[in-house]
Amino acid sequence: MMFLQLLEALQFAFMRNALIAGVLVSIACGIIGTFVVIKRIVFISGGIAHAAYGGIGLGYYFKYTVLPLLFAGSAATQDQRPGSWPLLGAILFSLAAAVVMGLIQRRTRQRADTVIGVLWAIGMAIGIMFVDLTEGYKVDLMSYLFGSILAVERSELWIILALDVVIIALLALFYKELLAVSFDETFATVENVPVDAIYVVLLCMIALTVVMMMRVVGLIMVIAMLTMPAAISAHFVRDMKRMMLIAIILGMLFTVTGLWFSYAWNLTSGASIILVSGIAYLLSLGLKTFIVRG
């Protein structure tokens, strides 16, 4: 029944885009979520996500206010779809927030939660101000807060694919360094690994992943989608590569199942995906407890 309903749903272009987006995002979540869980920096992903809201506001402002002024009367300015501008703005802001968070935390040794909270608030405030300054009504804005995977456009799919390629390339280049920094920074320092630089690279990879997840589950639920597949895999395996692979597969499974629930029962897609992930996490906790006691 589920399979037939999915096939029926895939007749629609928006549903195909949603499925492709979910698969692409699951790849990044599986990779980066594993580092986040092992390094125990779950909260920082939420901070980067909310700081990225400033970029979303900037993207809308540029699309609806700056471009019409630069190309007054042009047919290109008549398109009322936001396109990829908010996503591009979010990439810039999230990367900037990741670098600033990393440098301040590593060089000043300030409390991580304090730095995250400050940049979280600044990013949100900047985003709201740009939205206020933007001409017209921002009909699509709430989708970045609560997710709208069914509204993903083809141009956004190309951006998400490009971000996946960047993350995989960085993983291939710095895998050993990222592994060392994630498990034991002291040992990494002794082995002459540039710990601070690698940590900032990891935060930038988190930032790119967070941007991808905005359209799937929204800023509000980024932490859940990023960490739950990796946390489930961490219950049963210890090898880093296996954890990533299992997390990727679980992310895809949760996304497809959540999309089916949202389509079959007319529910919000992002919330459905998170609910499926949360139930699976609780079941994995029970299974782990049973195995340990057994």
Sequence and secondary structure as in RCSB ss.txt:
>XXXX:A:sequence
MMFLQLLEALQFAFMRNALIAGVLVSIACGIIGTFVVIKRIVFISGGIAHAAYGGIGLGYYFKYTVLPLLFAGSA
ATQDQRPGSWPLLGAILFSLAAAVVMGLIQRRTRQRADTVIGVLWAIGMAIGIMFVDLTEGYKVDLMSYLFGSIL
AVERSELWIILALDVVIIALLALFYKELLAVSFDETFATVENVPVDAIYVVLLCMIALTVVMMMRVVGLIMVIAM
LTMPAAISAHFVRDMKRMMLIAIILGMLFTVTGLWFSYAWNLTSGASIILVSGIAYLLSLGLKTFIVRG
>XXXX:A:secstr
 HHHHHHHHTTSHHHHHHHHHHHHHHHHHHHHHHHHHHHT HHHHHHHHHHTHHHHHHHHHIIIIIHHHHTTT G
GGG  S TTHHHHHHHHHHHHHHHHHHHHHHHH   HHHHHHHHHHHHHHHHHHHHHHSSS  TTTTHHHH  GG
G  HHHHHHHHHHHHHHHHHHHHHHHHHHHHHH HHHHHHTT  HHHHHHHHHHHHHHHHHHHHHHH GGGHHHH
HHHHHHHHHTT   HHHHHHHHHHHHHHHHHHHHHHHHHHT  HHHHHHHHHHHHHHHHHHHHHHHHH 
